Amino acid sequence: MRNRQTLLDAAAEVFVTSGIDAPIREIAASAGVGLGTLYRHFPTRADLVTAVYRHQIEACAEAGPKLLAEAALPFEALRQWVDLFVDFLVTKHGLADALHSDSDRFAALHTDFLDRLMPVCAQLLDAAVDAGEIRPGVQPYELMRGIGNLCIGQDSDPRYDPRRLIELLLQGLRQPQPPGADGPS
């Protein structure tokens, strides 16, 4: 199990730095294992890509409740989680592209993505609404889809920084404060 985890971490790092088509040898070397070990865990590149994608989804999902428990304010937890979500979307877009050719596998992963991350996003949004920090009525799917759409094109235009627009989007969720009120900032 430790080798599998080490391989997933190494593959994620290699995919970010060298792309989805990075040599399998590079991943094995980064993990400190032989090719045989890698192929025992992941017989095909698609198996490895799928496992890395699922691993990243799980890490993003697990972060939400932890951030909510640790942050001083729910909106700050939401902001930090959105930052992790953006990292996932921007650095892992090649994973999804690589799986599009296997439409059944991609559809299953997309379903897993939504099933796992939408409840986390909903929990963060609900906490921020309950604290009076954001407006009620924001749907998790809409927010995640909007963030995803803002991330498109970042790799093809180095002048484009989706994080600036995502911050504007998050600020637009804020609950308006009456004049002179000292509410959450």
C-alpha atoms as one frame of an Amber mdcrd trajectory, in Angstrom:
protein
   0.000   0.000   0.000   2.886   2.354   0.774   4.363   1.803  -2.708   0.996
   2.594  -4.277   0.726   5.862  -2.338   4.321   6.767  -3.188   3.638   6.056
  -6.871   0.494   8.196  -6.869   2.314  11.114  -5.262   5.272  10.773  -7.638
   3.020  10.478 -10.697   1.054  13.581  -9.703   4.266  15.588  -9.340   5.726
  14.279 -12.606   2.478  14.964 -14.482   2.530  18.573 -13.252   6.159  19.180
 -14.226   6.557  16.949 -17.298   3.021  16.502 -18.554   0.695  13.561 -18.804
   2.889  11.839 -21.399   5.946  11.773 -19.127   7.937   8.549 -19.408   6.799
   5.845 -17.023  10.463   5.351 -16.085  10.552   8.931 -14.790   7.580   8.238
 -12.509   9.085   4.996 -11.194  12.428   6.713 -10.570  10.742   9.612  -8.792
   8.921   7.127  -6.559  12.117   5.169  -5.920  10.670   1.902  -7.249  11.302
  -0.292 -10.241   9.146  -0.464 -13.348   7.855  -3.875 -12.269   6.437  -2.387
  -9.076   4.766   0.402 -11.005   3.211  -2.021 -13.513   2.023  -4.360 -10.737
  -0.006  -1.508  -9.279  -0.958   0.179 -12.562  -0.845  -2.155 -15.591  -1.581
   0.686 -18.064  -0.969   4.414 -18.249  -4.751   4.928 -18.162  -4.906   2.978
 -14.886  -2.232   5.252 -13.427  -3.872   8.434 -14.714  -7.246   7.332 -13.333
  -5.750   6.515  -9.936  -3.940   9.871  -9.773  -7.135  11.708 -10.709  -9.115
   9.863  -8.008  -6.343  10.450  -5.478  -6.427  14.187  -6.186 -10.220  14.298
  -5.924 -10.018  12.571  -2.548  -7.334  14.960  -1.266  -9.461  17.965  -2.253
 -12.556  16.429  -0.649 -10.775  15.613   2.613  -9.362  19.130   2.853 -12.778
  20.825   3.088 -13.834  19.675   6.571 -10.296  20.136   7.900 -10.166  23.714
   6.644 -13.590  24.433   8.114 -12.487  23.115  11.506  -9.242  25.117  11.483
 -10.265  28.463   9.938 -11.317  31.387  12.083 -14.219  32.117   9.721 -16.122
  29.819   7.337 -15.558  32.183   4.404 -11.805  31.844   4.900 -12.170  28.041
   4.832 -14.189  28.362   1.621 -11.540  30.617   0.093  -8.738  28.193   1.021
 -10.695  25.223  -0.341 -11.422  27.062  -3.583  -7.673  27.698  -3.872  -7.026
  23.945  -3.557  -9.817  23.258  -6.050  -8.223  25.684  -8.517  -4.847  23.971
  -8.055  -6.551  20.670  -8.841  -8.284  22.066 -11.933  -5.309  23.969 -13.343
  -2.618  21.369 -12.761  -4.715  18.301 -13.478  -6.441  19.376 -16.673  -4.157
  17.096 -18.659  -5.403  14.123 -16.698  -8.951  14.727 -17.834  -7.795  15.352
 -21.406  -5.923  12.064 -21.413  -9.020  10.170 -20.328 -11.472  11.741 -22.781
 -10.647   9.044 -25.322 -11.958   6.432 -22.866 -15.408   7.970 -22.525 -16.763
   5.365 -20.078 -13.808   5.771 -17.725 -13.968   9.565 -18.035 -17.728   9.630
 -17.362 -17.245   7.521 -14.220 -14.463   9.815 -12.999 -16.533  12.911 -13.673
 -19.394  11.401 -11.676 -16.977  10.575  -8.835 -15.630  14.136  -9.033 -19.101
  15.652  -8.623 -20.317  13.114  -6.057 -17.284  13.638  -3.855 -16.673  17.395
  -4.186 -20.160  18.907  -4.389 -21.105  17.925  -0.811 -17.827  19.415   0.453
 -18.484  22.651  -1.409 -22.069  22.657  -0.075 -20.834  22.202   3.503 -18.458
  25.159   3.132 -21.119  27.348   1.519 -23.697  26.454   4.177 -21.266  27.294
   6.979 -20.495  30.683   5.412 -24.219  31.405   4.931 -24.969  30.375   8.541
 -22.219  32.744   9.738 -23.784  35.582   7.721 -20.664  35.922   5.592 -22.169
  35.148   2.173 -25.548  35.420   0.528 -27.828  32.398   0.678 -28.799  30.557
  -2.488 -25.390  29.866  -4.009 -25.478  26.376  -5.501 -22.317  24.239  -5.166
 -22.516  23.028  -8.763 -22.814  26.578 -10.095 -19.855  27.777  -8.049 -17.663
  24.815  -9.005 -18.660  25.106 -12.668 -17.998  28.843 -12.664 -14.568  28.338
 -11.125 -13.837  25.598 -13.646 -14.826  27.836 -16.525 -12.587  30.622 -15.225
  -9.655  28.178 -15.188 -10.020  27.318 -18.875  -7.318  28.834 -21.056  -4.811
  29.507 -18.296  -2.269  27.179 -19.899  -2.570  28.760 -23.351  -2.210  32.398
 -22.234   0.480  33.187 -19.660  -1.025  36.666 -19.170  -4.273  35.169 -17.866
  -4.523  34.553 -14.145  -7.798  32.842 -13.269  -7.193  33.391  -9.563  -7.812
  37.143  -9.895 -11.244  36.553 -11.404 -12.036  33.777  -8.940 -11.284  36.177
  -6.080 -13.736  38.647  -7.638 -16.290  35.841  -7.877 -15.804  34.959  -4.211
 -16.094  38.612  -3.178 -19.366  38.758  -5.105 -20.748  36.055  -2.798 -20.178
  38.236   0.270 -23.167  39.386   2.243 -23.597  43.167   1.940 -23.127  44.923
   5.250 -25.313  47.838   6.309 -23.498  51.179   6.363 -21.396  51.485   9.488
 -21.744  47.797  10.413 -18.635  45.949  11.462 -19.338  42.558   9.947 -17.077
  39.927   8.434 -14.698  41.378   5.896
